[in-house]
Each structure stands twice: as structure tokens, then as C-alpha cells.
Amino acid sequence: MSSHLVWSIIRNNNAFLLKKRNISKPFSTESNNLTNLNSYRYNGLVHKKTLAIADAPKKGFTVSYKKARKQNKPRQNVVKRTFKSGPRRSLYKLKTLLQANKYRTDLTKAALRRASAVLRSQRPQPVKKQKAKKPE
């Protein structure tokens, strides 16, 4: 089926929707959705090519993406690559991976934002100094 037809069917009702009061655009929890927004562009279910960025076990991030050719072979469909060679180099490698393969150029900026947020979350938190109490 075409992706537009699938989207028109699952747009308003699916198991991954998170509808809340006073939020016009509901969130989505499906895998391969970079922004977790329920929109056709970022949806991980309807497209042949999708992209997901997750935390790596120790440091860095893991990129998993679908191959359009292997659409009917679920075992070979998803490819996972781990980037752990430092934040700047990893983000540069991710950008070149997406540009060199012409892989969903509309998702490049969202993927870089997601990867940098994952890397930022792995940084050690600065130790806050306790204020010395004034003697009375």
C-alpha cells in the first residue's frame, strides 16, 4: 500500500498515540519517530525509509534505519550502527551518512538534534558546591 493511504488510515487512531487535553497535536511513541510527533513526515510506520536514534550502552548513540529494498524481509530490514568516537566526529559522521546515501534529507536536521540531545544527556553533571552556613 502507499504510505499516504496507510497514513490516512492510522492518523487518528493507533496504539502509539498519546492524546492529552489542551494539546492540539498528539504525541506518538512508535519506534523510528525522531520527534515523537504524530505527523506524516516523522512517522515510523508508514514510510519505507525511516530513521531512529537511541542511546548506546556505554557512550555515544545508535542509529537504526530501514532499508527500502528489504521491505518484505523483517530480519534484514533494519540496520543498526553505533557512533561512539566523540560528539563532534559522531555528529559529522551521521550527517555524512545521511547525505552520502541521500537517505531522507528532510530528516537530517531532526536526526542531528536528537543525536546531540542524547550526547548531551551522557555528559557528567557538574558538581554543585554547597554554600557554607553562616555561623551565628
C-alpha positions as CSV (number, residue, x, y, z in Angstrom):
1,M,0.0,0.0,0.0
2,S,1.1,3.6,-0.5
3,S,2.3,5.5,2.5
4,H,-0.3,8.2,2.1
5,L,-3.1,5.6,2.2
6,V,-1.6,4.0,5.4
7,W,-1.2,7.4,7.0
8,S,-4.9,8.3,6.3
9,I,-6.0,5.1,8.0
10,I,-3.8,5.3,11.1
11,R,-3.6,9.1,11.5
12,N,-6.3,9.5,14.2
13,N,-6.4,6.0,15.8
14,N,-3.4,3.8,16.5
15,A,-1.8,2.2,19.6
16,F,1.1,4.6,19.7
17,L,-0.9,7.9,20.1
18,L,-0.7,9.9,23.3
19,K,-3.6,12.3,23.3
20,K,-3.7,14.9,26.1
21,R,-6.0,17.7,26.9
22,N,-5.2,21.2,25.5
23,I,-2.6,19.8,23.1
24,S,-3.5,20.3,19.5
25,K,-1.0,17.8,18.0
26,P,-0.8,14.5,19.8
27,F,2.5,12.7,20.5
28,S,3.4,9.4,19.2
29,T,5.5,6.6,20.8
30,E,6.3,4.4,17.8
31,S,9.9,3.5,17.1
32,N,11.7,5.3,14.3
33,N,9.9,8.6,15.0
34,L,12.6,11.2,15.6
35,T,10.5,14.0,17.1
36,N,7.7,11.9,18.7
37,L,5.1,14.0,17.0
38,N,2.2,12.4,15.2
39,S,2.8,13.6,11.7
40,Y,3.2,12.1,8.3
41,R,6.7,13.3,7.9
42,Y,8.2,11.8,11.1
43,N,6.0,8.6,11.3
44,G,8.0,5.4,11.5
45,L,5.2,3.0,10.5
46,V,4.2,4.3,7.0
47,H,7.5,5.1,5.3
48,K,9.8,2.6,3.6
49,K,12.8,4.5,4.9
50,T,12.9,5.6,8.5
51,L,15.5,6.6,11.0
52,A,15.8,6.2,14.8
53,I,18.5,7.4,17.2
54,A,18.8,5.8,20.6
55,D,21.3,5.7,23.5
56,A,24.3,3.4,23.1
57,P,25.1,1.1,26.1
58,K,28.2,2.9,27.3
59,K,28.7,6.1,25.3
60,G,27.6,7.5,22.0
61,F,24.4,6.8,20.2
62,T,23.0,4.1,17.9
63,V,21.4,4.8,14.6
64,S,18.9,2.3,13.2
65,Y,17.5,2.8,9.8
66,K,15.3,0.8,7.4
67,K,16.4,-0.4,4.0
68,A,13.7,0.2,1.4
69,R,14.8,-2.8,-0.7
70,K,14.4,-5.2,2.2
71,Q,10.9,-4.1,2.9
72,N,9.4,-7.6,2.9
73,K,12.3,-9.2,4.9
74,P,11.9,-8.1,8.5
75,R,15.1,-9.6,9.7
76,Q,17.3,-7.8,7.2
77,N,15.1,-4.6,7.1
78,V,16.7,-2.7,10.0
79,V,20.4,-1.8,10.1
80,K,22.0,-0.6,13.3
81,R,25.2,1.5,13.5
82,T,26.8,2.7,16.7
83,F,28.7,6.0,16.8
84,K,31.0,6.4,19.8
85,S,34.1,8.3,18.6
86,G,33.4,11.6,20.4
87,P,30.5,14.1,19.9
88,R,31.8,16.2,17.1
89,R,33.1,13.4,15.0
90,S,30.0,11.3,15.6
91,L,27.6,14.1,14.5
92,Y,29.7,14.7,11.5
93,K,29.7,11.0,10.6
94,L,25.9,10.9,11.0
95,K,25.5,13.9,8.7
96,T,27.7,12.4,6.0
97,L,25.9,9.0,6.3
98,L,22.6,10.7,5.6
99,Q,23.9,13.0,2.8
100,A,26.1,10.4,1.0
101,N,23.3,7.9,0.8
102,K,20.6,10.5,0.1
103,Y,18.7,9.0,2.9
104,R,15.7,11.1,3.9
105,T,17.3,14.5,3.6
106,D,14.2,16.0,5.3
107,L,15.1,14.2,8.5
108,T,18.8,15.3,8.7
109,K,18.3,18.3,11.0
110,A,15.9,16.4,13.3
111,A,18.4,13.4,13.5
112,L,21.3,15.7,14.4
113,R,19.2,17.4,17.1
114,R,18.2,14.0,18.5
115,A,21.7,12.7,18.5
116,S,23.1,15.8,20.1
117,A,20.4,15.6,22.8
118,V,21.5,12.0,23.5
119,L,25.1,13.0,23.7
120,R,24.3,16.0,26.0
121,S,22.4,13.6,28.3
122,Q,25.5,11.5,28.7
123,R,27.8,14.3,29.8
124,P,28.7,14.2,33.5
125,Q,26.7,16.7,35.5
126,P,28.8,19.5,37.1
127,V,29.1,19.2,40.9
128,K,27.3,22.0,42.7
129,K,29.2,23.5,45.6
130,Q,27.3,23.7,48.9
131,K,27.0,27.1,50.3
132,A,28.7,27.4,53.7
133,K,26.3,28.1,56.5
134,K,26.9,31.4,58.3
135,P,27.9,30.9,62.0
136,E,25.5,32.6,64.4
